[in-house]
């Protein structure tokens, strides 16, 4: 199994996706003036969310809504509620973070990274491994529950003013990434394979090229975070950024086995459980927990866990899933 993991890791490291991320990371650490305009980065993010959501909806339309979809969606929601509690416990043992900072970080590790999910989907496609089309619905469902858990962990026994609470709920349910992902999924579900055929040249062929450029930008952002937060990333925090994805993947694996998911579906659920948000949750934390330090949770999720999952985590999760399903 170790040889398989190392082989997949090596192949993943030499893929265009990872190499462009590494290019951005190295360029940022070397203080290059390479940059992606903010408007372009946002446009690429919109494109990726639209494409993955729409294709997921088409897959469900082709597959049909059944008990498997409902059970997996419920399981994903529960995982997103539970994982922040696990992460919070680990943070209190491994780090000296305050309750608010630990809760904010924990929320990121119960939610998901849609780019990590997209990268895992691309790996499955390159390996010719099929998966349940409804996993994108599970990904969308796992965005928000972790935010609720984080708020509960941070404010147990406290009350918040109504204005902050209203802004918090708005950030959860009207966050652009969630609206676009779910909306595209619903449109794909309605239009089905015929609708996909009409726009296939736009959302299928260019997809990986756009993802490469987006990961280049993510590498630049991660490098800036690592370069400017040396005094924040203490050993306990760095270790947490590697250990928590492994713990989350085990939770995802156990749930996938209980649900009887395919190896591809199991790998995606493990990846979702192992990833950390850097889009939806930071936006919500700015409203719900403004006193939490964003340098901590952003650097951990984007600078440590994100590259770990891309280079080591995804090959490991795929190996475990295929070994179980094989």
Number of C-alpha atoms within 10 A of each C-alpha: 10 9 8 15 19 15 13 20 19 14 14 19 18 13 13 16 23 21 17 22 27 21 16 28 26 16 19 23 18 12 13 11 8 12 14 17 10 10 9 13 19 13 13 19 18 15 18 23 23 21 23 24 29 28 25 27 31 27 23 24 20 13 13 13 12 9 9 14 19 14 13 22 21 15 20 28 22 16 23 30 22 17 26 29 21 16 25 25 14 17 24 14 11 15 16 13 16 13 16 19 22 26 30 34 31 30 35 31 35 35 34 29 28 27 23 23 24 20 22 24 24 16 20 20 13 9 9 10 15 13 19 19 20 26 27 27 22 22 27 23 21 27 30 25 21 29 32 19 22 29 20 14 20 22 14 8 7 7 8 9 7 9 9 14 14 12 13 22 17 13 23 21 15 13 18 15 19 23 15 21 25 23 17 22 28 20 17 26 23 15 15 20 17 11 15 19 11 9 10 15 11 12 18 14 10 11 17 17 11 19 23 19 20 25 26 26 26 24 28 27 22 27 24 20 22 21 15 12 13 9 7 14 17 12 11 14 20 18 16 19 26 20 15 23 25 21 17 27 26 19 18 26 26 14 19 23 15 9 14 14 21 20 27 24 25 30 30 33 32 31 35 32 30 32 33 34 27 22 21 24 30 21 14 25 26 16 18 25 21 13 12 20 16 17 14 19 28 22 26 28 23 25 24 22 25 27 21 17 23 23 18 17 25 30 25 23 28 26 20 22 24 15 12 13 14 8
